Amino acid sequence: MSKVRSIARKAFQEARSMMESWHPDDNERPMAVKVCPRFRSRPVHLKKGVSQSSKGKIAPAVRAITAGRITAAQMAEEALAAAESCAGLNPLAHLDSEAVLAQARVLDEEARAGNFRGALHGIPITVKDIIHVAGMPTRAGSAAYQNNPLLDATSVYRLRLAGAIILGKATTHEFALGVTTPQAKNPHDPARIPGGSSGGSAIAVAKGIGLASLGTDTRASIRIPPALSGVVGFKPTIGAVPTAGVVPLSWTMDHVAPITPTVADAAVMMDILVSPSPKLTSYTGAPINGLRVGIPEAAFEKCDPGVAKAVLSAVSAIEALGAKIITVARPSTEDLELANAAGLLVSRCEAMSFHRGIGTDLNLCWPEIHDQLDEAGGVPASEYIRAQRCRDQLTGELLSVFEKVDVMAMPTSLVTAPKIEEAEKYLMVLSRNAIIWSFVGFPALSVPCRDRVNGLPVGLQLVAPPYEEKVLVAVGTAYEK
């Protein structure tokens, strides 16, 4: 193999070595083609809740616009002022203030005429800079790529139909191929990273640059930035939100998902992004008494003591609301390590296929990105297929855990936001507990814990079976309340 230039190359080589020792439990097991079966033997039954949307920010703002107490232009001006005040954190890759205010004026004219587009009428949001927005450049955080799309991504189109104002493009780790977004700064401590790859999106939401951001998640990117930046990241079941119009990282692992101030706001966004609507907002504030919450012990291994304490305190609060806490053996340490290794091979091999196809000049990329893609270019098809077979086996094994529990709880990240100069050391540590759920495609939510560690946010990760996002909404809003 090639000489090691960066920790990313070394991690890729270690992943290949780990996969060499993996053997399927069935020698005839196929590679994963479809992820997340649409049925399971025991669906989760929940009563619908008394809506807690008033506890969020989006629904009250839309009601205020509808009632004429505030205008879309005023909302946009507040978001633009927030963007200006925290420009030093580098949350945005593109912003056109005049275009934003023009969008707002159109929506205000419609509101005065009694025409309201939907649940986001007049709500300013940002969009991660690997998702196409008509009229805005897509750079994917890279000097090696530029696209000037004429059409919105499907997800952006749905948000516009619901009345959203697209503020601009949020900063991303280059090509979304990392978990740090090192060119940006944490909103709670500028000496630290915001997490990645949806780092700019998390900063934007944390600092009030709009009331939501549209991001992506291939290994951890919609959960690690919110965990480190103190906001909410909601990754749905794989395929729930279309990826059309997104610069691909991994065709079989990419997710499109929202980052928001609260779980109630995430439910509003998800009801718009998914078609037909899953009506997740009807489960905000749903009672969770009797729900079985699994705690995988392996997810706490090598966890920062302060982080573990904050997460276990959150679990205790959920138990006090009537949930039953159960210790579970899966995912095990081996599961987490296998998912990390196999997911790295699958995602980076697919990324390299895309970049070869468009002729990306890797010499223009960051060293970390160059090395990942360069290593992936030497992986034979047999290793890629082996990793996909591992994915199929692991998916089935983790589905069986949800015969015993309705939701799992664990730290989103084992540590709080690292300092920028130390971030490289944490490339594999930050996302250890998050990668597995993107690999198998199960829905997962990161919600801020009430307790912090030295003033820094801690994320509680909740995981549900496929297509059971309503459980995440119920538990997440119950904990927020």
Buried (B, 14 or more C-beta within 10 A) or exposed (E): EEEBEBBBBBBBBBBBEBBEEBEEEEEEBEBBEEBBEEEBEEEBEBEBBEBBBEBBBBBBBBEBBBEEEBBBBBBBBBBBEBBEEBEEBBBBBBBBBEBBBEBBBEBBEBBEEEEBBBBBBBBBBBBBBBBBBBEBBBBBBBEBBEBEBEEBBBBBBBBBEBBBBBBBBBBBBBBBBBBBBBBBBBBBBBEBBBBBBBBBBBBBBBBBBBBBBBBBBBBBBBBBBBBBBBBBBBBBBBBBBBBEBBBBBBEBBBBBBBBBBBBBBBBBBBBBBBEEEBEBBBBBBBBBEEBBBBBBEBBBBEBBEBBBBBBBBBBEBBBEBEBBBEEBEBBBBEBBBBBBBBBBBBBBBBBBBBBEEEEBEBEEBBEBBBBBBBBBBEBEEEBBBBBBBBBBBBBEBBBEBBEEBBBBBBBBBBBBBBEBEEBBEBBBBBBBBBBBBBBBBBBBBBBBBEBBBEEBBBBBBBBBBBBBBBBBBBBBBBBBE
